[in-house]
């Protein structure tokens, strides 16, 4: 995948490393960038392989359908010698009355067959037959042996009449299916990238939220300790002391929820990347160096008619319309033109006398078929196909009407998100400066640990807000780039 974002520094590296360490990240954890996660998901995960496999299936189906018109199907067929003995009471060989007759035959047959599909919907076949037969039977009171050797070449041509070419229809369907598969691949990969992005940022956010929960739990613990002393000194009432203890329990429960959420987010990312769910992953904050150039925004908007939703809807409509036309035209009066020619050469040997057995034959035939009544099933199938085609046309027109507006809206959202990121970055910087001041005042004894933890939570919440908007921005970039196929 082309790298599209390499940018704003969000969190000082040292401070982020410290936060992740406090959150319980294993020093032996696998370091993983956002770009690496996307590449693994697309190129190495089972989900990515399935997406590529769907496209390959469509390519092979189209290739198989197309090659039928250029390469004939050739096969060799035959059988081992067949030994047949027949004994029955019957007339045979000019006898005046029935007798018990026994005949013996040994046959061997083989042929090579060539079939060629034609783009017109017809079929041309050439079959070369070779066979040998040895027969023994009684004739005029003696046993006669007859040996026949024959070679026959059959040429057959068939062409449907008054109906569209089925092979041509199938080939065009396969072509549309291939184009649809290509567009679907881009959309499915974009969907996978967005899921990985959401899971990746989700891990980062869950780590920050876990740290916030830990700091709040620590602050609540310190407040309980202080209130306990105050209660013993009679400074606060028992009710206030109990409320303080209840707040600590609430903070502890929130910490447990955050720990569980953090594990779930890590497992979600691991499953998307086909990692072992027990493997520790250390993500880093994605960087964004530059926004989409103005020239590229203009190209996105001006080329809206070439966007994937429109082109995919067009191929689906064309396929549905072709099916409706084919279904309608395949009923009613139809016919088939057939032409065949058979050339046979061979000989027959009977009791030492050999005679030629040469044969020639040809045939021309035109067959017609006109259905009269089928209970309305034909009309229903045609109507269903027409309705499907109309539905696809509506979807296509809808895609045309909404495509440009969706692209413009996406670009506007990205512009706003980019500006929001810059503002949120400033808020992170301010919160960091405030935390540095709080750290100095804590070390100097000017503020309590509880006040310092409040400043730390404020800083972490600013980071979390930034990551949430960064998630929206990255998803938007993936979405806009999935509108076009390179």
C-alpha positions in Angstrom: 0.0 0.0 0.0 1.2 3.5 -0.8 2.1 5.5 2.3 -0.4 8.4 2.5 0.2 9.8 5.9 3.4 10.6 7.8 2.8 13.5 10.2 2.1 15.6 13.2 4.1 14.5 16.2 1.5 14.0 18.9 3.1 12.8 22.1 6.8 13.2 23.1 8.4 9.8 22.6 9.8 9.6 26.1 6.5 10.5 27.8 4.6 8.1 25.6 7.0 5.3 26.3 6.7 6.0 30.0 2.9 5.9 29.8 2.9 2.6 28.0 5.3 1.2 30.5 3.1 2.2 33.4 0.1 0.7 31.6 1.8 -2.6 31.8 3.3 -3.0 28.3 5.9 -5.8 28.2 9.3 -4.7 27.2 9.5 -7.8 24.9 6.3 -6.8 23.2 6.1 -6.6 19.4 6.6 -3.1 18.1 4.1 -2.4 15.3 3.5 0.8 13.3 0.2 1.6 11.7 1.6 1.3 8.2 3.0 -2.2 9.1 -0.3 -3.3 10.5 -2.1 -2.3 7.2 0.5 -4.2 5.1 0.2 -7.3 7.3 -3.6 -7.2 7.1 -3.6 -6.8 3.3 -0.7 -9.0 2.3 -0.4 -11.7 5.0 -3.7 -12.1 6.9 -6.3 -14.8 6.0 -8.8 -12.0 5.4 -6.6 -10.4 2.9 -5.9 -13.7 1.2 -9.7 -14.3 0.9 -10.2 -10.9 -0.7 -7.5 -11.7 -3.2 -8.8 -15.2 -3.8 -12.3 -13.8 -4.7 -10.7 -11.7 -7.5 -8.6 -14.6 -8.7 -11.7 -16.8 -9.0 -13.4 -14.2 -11.2 -10.3 -13.9 -13.3 -10.1 -17.7 -13.8 -13.8 -17.9 -14.6 -13.4 -15.2 -17.3 -10.3 -16.9 -18.7 -12.0 -20.3 -18.8 -15.0 -18.8 -20.7 -12.9 -16.8 -23.1 -10.4 -19.6 -24.0 -13.3 -21.8 -25.2 -13.5 -19.6 -28.4 -9.8 -19.9 -29.2 -8.8 -23.4 -28.1 -10.8 -26.5 -28.9 -11.5 -29.3 -26.5 -9.8 -32.5 -27.5 -10.3 -35.9 -25.9 -9.4 -39.5 -26.7 -12.0 -42.2 -25.8 -11.9 -45.9 -26.0 -12.6 -49.2 -24.3 -10.7 -52.4 -23.6 -11.7 -55.3 -25.9 -15.3 -56.3 -25.2 -16.1 -60.0 -25.4 -19.8 -60.8 -26.0 -21.4 -64.2 -26.3 -25.1 -64.5 -27.2 -27.1 -67.8 -27.3 -30.8 -67.8 -28.0 -33.6 -69.7 -29.9 -34.2 -67.5 -33.0 -34.2 -67.2 -36.8 -30.7 -66.5 -38.1 -28.9 -66.4 -41.5 -31.8 -67.2 -43.7 -33.0 -70.3 -41.8 -36.6 -71.4 -42.3 -37.2 -72.2 -38.7 -35.9 -71.1 -35.3 -32.8 -72.8 -33.9 -30.6 -72.5 -30.9 -28.0 -70.1 -32.2 -24.7 -69.0 -30.5 -22.8 -66.0 -31.7 -19.5 -64.6 -30.4 -18.2 -61.0 -30.8 -15.1 -59.3 -29.8 -15.1 -55.5 -30.2 -12.5 -52.8 -29.8 -13.5 -49.1 -30.3 -11.6 -45.9 -29.9 -12.1 -42.3 -31.1 -10.5 -38.9 -30.9 -12.9 -36.0 -30.6 -12.5 -32.3 -31.1 -15.2 -29.8 -30.0 -14.9 -26.1 -30.8 -17.4 -23.6 -29.3 -18.2 -20.7 -31.7 -18.9 -17.1 -30.7 -22.2 -17.3 -32.6 -23.4 -19.9 -30.1 -22.9 -22.8 -32.4 -20.6 -25.8 -32.1 -18.3 -27.6 -34.4 -17.2 -31.2 -33.7 -15.0 -33.6 -35.5 -14.8 -37.2 -34.4 -12.5 -39.9 -35.7 -13.7 -43.4 -34.9 -11.7 -46.6 -35.2 -13.1 -50.0 -34.4 -12.4 -53.6 -34.9 -14.9 -56.4 -34.7 -14.4 -60.2 -34.8 -17.6 -62.2 -35.0 -18.2 -65.9 -35.1 -21.6 -67.4 -36.0 -23.1 -70.4 -37.8 -24.1 -70.0 -41.4 -25.4 -72.7 -43.7 -24.3 -75.4 -41.4 -20.8 -74.1 -40.9 -19.1 -71.7 -38.4 -18.2 -68.5 -40.1 -15.6 -66.0 -38.9 -16.0 -62.3 -39.9 -13.5 -59.6 -39.2 -14.3 -55.9 -39.8 -12.0 -52.9 -39.6 -13.5 -49.5 -40.0 -12.5 -45.9 -39.7 -15.2 -43.2 -39.7 -14.8 -39.4 -39.6 -17.9 -37.5 -38.5 -18.1 -33.7 -39.0 -21.0 -31.9 -37.3 -22.0 -28.3 -37.2 -24.9 -27.0 -35.0 -26.1 -23.4 -34.9 -29.1 -22.1 -32.8 -31.5 -19.9 -34.7 -33.8 -17.0 -33.5 -32.1 -16.7 -30.1 -29.0 -14.9 -28.8 -25.7 -16.6 -28.5 -25.4 -18.3 -25.1 -21.6 -18.5 -25.1 -21.4 -14.8 -26.0 -23.8 -14.0 -23.3 -21.9 -16.1 -20.8 -18.6 -14.5 -21.8 -19.9 -11.0 -21.3 -21.4 -11.9 -18.0 -18.0 -13.3 -16.9 -16.4 -10.0 -18.1 -18.8 -8.0 -16.0 -18.3 -10.2 -13.0 -14.5 -9.7 -13.3 -14.9 -5.9 -13.3 -17.3 -6.1 -10.4 -14.8 -8.3 -8.5 -12.0 -5.8 -9.1 -14.1 -3.0 -7.7 -15.3 -5.2 -4.8 -11.6 -6.0 -4.0 -10.8 -2.3 -3.6 -13.9 -1.8 -1.4 -13.2 -4.8 0.7 -9.6 -3.9 1.2 -10.7 -0.4 2.3 -13.1 -2.0 4.8 -10.3 -4.2 6.1 -7.9 -1.2 6.4 -10.6 0.8 8.3 -11.2 -2.0 10.7 -7.4 -2.4 11.3 -7.1 1.4 11.8 -10.0 1.5 14.3 -8.5 -1.5 16.2 -5.0 0.0 16.1 -6.2 3.4 17.4 -8.5 1.6 19.8 -5.5 -0.1 21.4 -3.7 3.3 21.9 -6.8 4.9 23.3 -7.5 1.9 25.6 -4.0 2.2 27.0 -4.5 5.9 27.7 -8.0 5.2 29.2 -6.4 2.5 31.4 -3.8 5.0 32.6 -6.6 7.5 33.3 -8.5 4.9 35.3 -5.4 4.0 37.3 -4.7 7.6 38.1 -8.3 8.2 39.1 -8.2 5.1 41.3 -5.0 6.3 42.9 -6.5 9.8 43.5 -9.6 8.2 45.1 -7.4 6.1 47.4 -5.4 9.1 48.5 -8.6 11.1 49.1 -10.0 8.2 51.3 -6.8 8.2 53.3 -7.1 12.0 53.9 -10.8 11.8 54.7 -10.2 9.0 57.1 -7.9 11.3 59.1 -10.4 14.2 58.8 -13.2 12.0 60.0 -11.2 10.9 63.1 -10.4 14.5 63.8 -14.1 15.4 63.4 -13.4 17.7 60.5 -15.9 15.9 58.2 -19.0 13.9 58.9 -19.4 10.2 58.7 -21.6 10.6 55.6 -18.8 12.5 53.8 -16.3 9.8 54.7 -18.7 7.1 53.4 -19.2 9.0 50.1 -15.4 9.2 49.7 -15.1 5.5 50.2 -17.9 4.8 47.7 -16.1 7.0 45.1 -13.0 4.9 45.6 -15.0 1.7 45.0 -16.5 3.3 41.8 -13.0 4.2 40.6 -11.8 0.7 41.3 -14.7 -0.8 39.3 -13.9 1.6 36.4 -10.3 0.5 36.5 -11.4 -3.2 36.1 -13.6 -2.2 33.1 -10.6 -0.3 31.6 -8.3 -3.3 32.0 -10.9 -5.6 30.4 -11.4 -3.1 27.5 -7.7 -2.9 26.9 -7.4 -6.6 26.6 -10.3 -6.8 24.3 -8.9 -4.1 22.0 -5.5 -5.9 21.9 -7.2 -9.2 21.0 -9.3 -7.5 18.3 -6.2 -6.2 16.6 -4.4 -9.5 17.0 -7.2 -11.4 15.4 -7.3 -9.0 12.4 -3.6 -9.5 11.8 -3.7 -13.3 12.5 -1.4 -12.9 15.5 -1.6 -15.1 18.6 -3.9 -13.3 21.0 -1.4 -13.8 23.8 1.2 -11.8 21.9 1.9 -8.4 23.3 1.7 -5.6 20.7 3.3 -2.1 21.2 1.6 0.3 18.8 2.9 3.8 18.0 0.9 6.9 17.3 0.4 7.3 13.5 2.1 10.3 11.9 0.5 12.7 9.4 2.8 15.1 7.7 0.6 16.6 5.0 -3.0 16.9 4.0 -4.4 16.0 0.6 -3.1 18.4 -2.1 -5.6 20.8 -3.7 -4.9 19.4 -7.2 -5.7 15.9 -5.9 -9.0 17.1 -4.3 -9.9 18.7 -7.7 -9.1 15.5 -9.5 -11.3 13.5 -7.0 -14.3 15.8 -7.7 -13.9 16.2 -11.4 -13.5 12.4 -12.0 -16.6 11.5 -10.0 -18.0 9.6 -13.0 -15.0 7.3 -12.9 -15.5 6.4 -9.2 -15.9 2.8 -8.2 -19.5 3.0 -6.9 -20.7 4.3 -10.3 -18.7 1.8 -12.4 -19.6 -1.1 -10.2 -23.3 -0.2 -10.4 -23.0 0.2 -14.2 -21.6 -3.3 -14.6 -24.2 -4.8 -12.3 -27.0 -3.0 -14.3 -25.5 -4.2 -17.6 -25.3 -7.8 -16.4 -28.9 -7.7 -15.1 -30.2 -6.1 -18.3 -28.4 -8.7 -20.4 -30.0 -11.4 -18.4 -33.5 -9.9 -18.9 -33.0 -9.6 -22.7 -31.6 -13.1 -22.9 -34.4 -14.6 -20.9 -37.0 -12.9 -23.0 -35.4 -13.8 -26.4 -34.7 -17.4 -25.4 -38.5 -18.1 -25.3 -40.9 -18.3 -28.2 -40.0 -19.5 -31.6 -36.5 -21.0 -31.7 -34.7 -23.3 -34.0 -31.4 -25.1 -34.7 -29.6 -25.6 -38.0 -27.6 -28.8 -38.2 -25.2 -30.0 -40.9 -23.2 -33.3 -40.7 -21.0 -35.3 -43.0 -19.7 -38.8 -42.3 -16.8 -40.4 -44.2 -16.1 -44.1 -43.6 -13.3 -46.3 -44.9 -12.7 -50.0 -44.1 -12.9 -53.6 -45.1 -14.7 -56.8 -44.1 -13.0 -60.3 -44.3 -15.2 -63.4 -44.3 -13.6 -66.8 -44.7 -10.6 -65.4 -46.5 -12.5 -63.1 -48.8 -11.9 -59.4 -48.3 -14.3 -56.7 -49.5 -14.2 -52.9 -49.2 -16.6 -51.2 -46.8 -16.5 -47.6 -47.8 -19.4 -45.3 -46.7 -20.3 -41.6 -47.2 -23.3 -39.7 -45.9 -24.4 -36.2 -45.2 -27.3 -34.4 -43.8 -28.8 -30.9 -43.5 -31.6 -30.2 -41.1 -33.5 -27.2 -39.7 -35.5 -27.9 -36.5 -38.0 -25.4 -35.0 -39.7 -25.3 -31.6 -42.6 -23.1 -30.6 -43.9 -23.4 -27.0 -47.6 -23.1 -26.7 -48.4 -23.0 -23.0 -46.4 -23.6 -19.8 -48.8 -22.4 -17.1 -47.3 -18.9 -17.1 -43.8 -19.9 -15.8 -42.1 -18.3 -18.8 -43.8 -15.0 -18.4 -43.1 -15.0 -14.7 -39.4 -15.6 -15.3 -39.2 -12.9 -17.9 -41.0 -10.5 -15.6 -38.7 -11.3 -12.7 -35.6 -10.7 -14.9 -37.1 -7.3 -16.0 -37.8 -6.3 -12.5 -34.2 -7.2 -11.4 -32.9 -5.1 -14.3 -35.0 -2.2 -13.4 -33.8 -2.4 -9.8 -30.2 -2.4 -11.0 -30.9 0.6 -13.2 -32.3 2.5 -10.2 -29.3 1.6 -8.2 -27.1 2.8 -11.0 -28.9 6.1 -11.3 -28.8 6.5 -7.6 -25.1 5.9 -7.5 -24.6 8.6 -10.2 -26.7 11.1 -8.3 -25.0 10.5 -5.0 -21.4 9.9 -6.0 -20.2 13.4 -6.5 -22.0 14.7 -3.4 -20.4 11.9 -1.3 -16.9 12.7 -2.6 -17.4 16.4 -1.9 -18.7 15.6 1.5 -15.7 13.3 2.3 -13.2 16.0 1.2 -15.0 18.6 3.3 -15.0 16.3 6.3 -11.2 15.6 5.8 -10.5 19.4 5.6 -12.4 20.0 8.9 -10.8 17.0 10.5 -7.4 18.3 9.5 -8.1 21.7 11.1 -9.5 20.0 14.2 -6.3 17.9 14.5 -4.2 21.1 14.5 -6.3 22.6 17.3 -6.3 19.4 19.3 -2.6 19.2 18.9 -2.3 22.7 20.5 -4.6 21.5 23.3 -2.2 18.5 23.9 0.8 20.9 23.9 -1.0 23.2 26.5 -2.0 20.2 28.6 1.6 18.9 28.5 3.0 22.3 29.6 0.4 22.4 32.4 1.5 18.9 33.5 5.2 20.0 33.5 4.3 22.9 35.7 2.3 20.6 38.0 5.3 18.2 38.2 7.6 21.1 39.2 5.1 22.3 41.9 4.7 18.8 43.2 8.4 18.4 43.5 8.6 21.8 45.3 5.8 20.8 47.7 3.4 23.5 46.5 0.6 21.0 45.4 -0.6 17.6 46.5 -0.3 14.4 44.6 -4.1 14.5 44.1 -3.8 17.8 42.3 -0.9 16.5 40.2 -2.9 13.5 39.2 -5.8 15.8 38.1 -3.3 17.6 35.8 -2.1 14.2 34.4 -5.6 13.1 33.7 -6.3 16.3 31.9 -3.3 15.7 29.7 -4.2 12.1 29.0 -7.8 13.1 28.1 -6.4 15.7 25.6 -4.4 12.9 24.0 -7.4 10.6 23.9 -9.4 13.4 22.1 -6.7 13.8 19.6 -6.5 10.1 18.9 -10.3 10.0 18.4 -10.1 12.7 15.8 -7.1 11.0 14.2 -9.1 7.9 13.8 -11.8 9.8 11.9 -9.2 11.4 9.7 -7.4 8.2 8.8 -10.7 6.4 8.1 -11.7 9.3 5.8 -8.4 9.1 3.9 -8.9 5.4 3.4 -12.5 6.0 2.3 -11.8 8.7 -0.3 -8.9 6.7 -1.8 -11.2 3.6 -2.1 -13.5 5.6 -4.4 -11.1 5.1 -7.3 -9.1 2.2 -8.7 -5.5 2.6 -9.8 
